[in-house]
Amino acid sequence: MIDKTSEENLKNSIDIVDIISNYIEVKKAGANFKANCPFHGEKTPSFVISPSKQIYHCFGCGVGGDAIKFVMEYEKLNYPEALEKIASMMNFSLQYAQGSSDNNDARRVLQQIQQWYTKQLDRNATAKSYLQKRGITTQSIESFGIGYVGASQEVMNFLSTNFLAIPKAEEAGVVAQRERGGYYARLTERITFPIYSPSGAIVGFGGRTITNHPAKYINSPQTKLFNKSRLLYGYYKAKDAIYRNKKIIVCEGYLDVIMFHQAGFKEAVATLGTALTEEHLPILRKGEPKVILAYDGDKAGIAAALKAATMLTQGGFDGSVVLFPDGQDPADMIAKGQIQKVAELLRSGQSLIPFVIEMTAKSYDLHNPRDKEIAFGTVKAYLDKLSPIIRDAYVTHSATILGVRPELFGKNAKVEHVKTRFNTPRDDIGQLSIIKTLMEHKRLIDEVLNVIEPSMFDHYAPLLESLIKEEYQNPKLTGLMIDESIKIMKEEELRGTLAAFLFGFYTKKLRTITADTTMPLRQKSFLIRKIKMDILPRLKEGELVSYKLD
C-alpha cells in the first residue's frame, strides 16, 4: 500500500500536460492545450487539457479527469498501478506503508544491476578494448553508464548475493525462465547500455555482443517499465539541448548517439532497434524541434529514412535527412576525427519533403509510362496528406522531378493506380501485411522462413524474395512500405496471421492432393492423414507448422 503522504506529494508534483504528452501529441491553444481524443476516433481536436486546473475534458465523448485518471484509462491500470506508472515517468520514489511496490522492486533491481555492470566493464579487457577502438572516451563511458555483463551464472550469483528476488528481476527484464525450469540472464557476454525514461529513471538495457553472436544488438524485453516503441536512447541526456537548440538528431544506434554527444552534438538520440514509429511522435514533438534524420547511406538506411520522413512530414514535422556516405556511420566518422565534415553534413541535409518526393520518384523507371503513372499517383497521394499550403508549395517541384504538368496535381485529378496499386483481392491483404511486417521487423524473417517459403505466396513470391535478398529499392517494396492500406502487425498478430494463412494453404493442399489421380496411393494416404490429423489441428491451436510435408 502506497503511503498517503507519499501519494499526496506525488499528486502535488504532477504536471498534467507533461504526463499526457507522453502518450499523445498535444498543441498549445491559448491558455490550454488541445489534442485528438485518444478514447474515440476524431479528426478535429476536441480533447482539451487545462494546465491551471490540472484536468482534461473531451467535448466529443465526454471523458474527463486528472492525470491519474488519464493514465488509468489509457494504460488500463488500476489506481495504485497508475500512481506507480506516473512515479516512474517522473523519477519519483514512492514510499509504501506495508511491503513494497512491484515496480519499485523492479526499479531497484535495474539500479543495482546497472552499478554492477559498470564495475564489470573495468574487469574485462576485451570489452574495454572494443570501446577504445570505436573511439569512445573514458568520460563518455562514465557519462552514459556503459557496462559489461559476463556469463549467465555470474548474474544469477550477483542477484542471490545481494538478496534481489529473482521474480522481481524477471519483471525488470534482467532474467527469464527456461522452458525446463530455472532462470537465465537475458544479457550475457555483452557490452551494456542503460536505457532511461525521459525523466531519467532506468527502465532497461541494450547489449552489444563481443563474441560474434548472430544477434549483434539486443534490448530488454517489454515490461511495465520498458516500452521500446515509446523510448529514444539518449533522450534524457539530450532533452536540454533539444529544447535549447530547437533540433533533434535521430540516428540508428547507441554508439552513434554516444559519439555524437562526445563530439558536441548533444541533441542526438536513437531508436531502440526499431524503425521510427508513430508512437515516437509525442516525444519528438516536445519543444517543437526540427528533426534531423542521420542514417547510414546504404539501402536499409535509405528505406528507413524514406519511411520516417514520410511519417514525420504527414505529422507536420519540419526537418531534414542526412545520409552518411561510403558505407560510413556517424560514429566511424567522428572516431576518425572528421567532426567538421559531420557538422557540414548535418547543416546541408535535404529537407524532408523533397527527400520523400525524390526518393519515391527514384524507385520507378520514369521512362516507362506505367511506372511513371504509379510514381505520379504515389507522390500525389503523399502530397494530398500534407496541409494545403505545404502541398501547394511542392507541386511544381514534384512535377519537375516526375516530368509531368503541374495541373495534373489538381485535387480533382483521378489516379486509379493509387487505390489499386497491388490490385489486392481481400485474401491477399494478409500476405502483403506479412511482407510489410517483415520489412519493419527484419529480425523475424528467419523465424518466419522456418514455416513458409516464397512459393507459397503465389504472385507475391517475387516480392518476398526481394525482401529476403534485401532489395529494398525494388519499386514494389517501396510502394508497399508507404501504402497505408497495408498495416504492420505486432508479433503476436503476425503469428496469428501466419497460422491463418498456413491453415488456408494446407486446406487447399489437402484438396489438391485428394483430387490428384497420379500420386501413388501410399504417398497420397500418408499426406492426407498428416494434414488432417497433424498439421491442421496444430494450426487451429495457433502453433506454426513447418512447410515441409515429409
Buried (B, 14 or more C-beta within 10 A) or exposed (E): EBEEEBBEBBBEEBEBBBBBBBBBBBEEEEEBBBBBBBBEEBEEBBBBBBBEEBBBBBEBBEBBBBBBBBBBBBBEBEEBBBBBBBBBBBBBEBBEEEEEBBBBBBBBBBBBBBEBBBEBBEEBEEBBEBBEEBBBEEEBBEEBBBBBBBEBEBBBEBBEEEEBBBEBBBBBBBBEEEEEEEBEBBBBBBBBBBBBBBBEBBBBBBBBBBEEBEEEBBBBBEBBBBBBBBBBBBBBBBBEBBBEBEBBBBBBBBBBBBBBBBBEBBBBBBBBBBBBBEBBBBBBBBBBBBBBBBBBBBEBBBBBBBBBBBBBBBBBBBBBBBBBEEEBBBBBBBBEEBBEBBEEBBEEBBBBBBBBBBBBBBBBEBEEEEBBBBBBBBBBBBBBEBEEEEBEEBBEBBBEBBEBEEEBBEEEEEBEBBEEBBEBEEEBBBBBBBBBBBBBBEEBBEBBBEBBBBEBBEEBBEBBBBBBEBBBBBBBBBBBBBBEEBEBBEEEEBBBBBBEBBBEBBBEBBEEBEEEEEBEEEEBEBBBEBBEEEBBEBBEEEEBBEBEEE
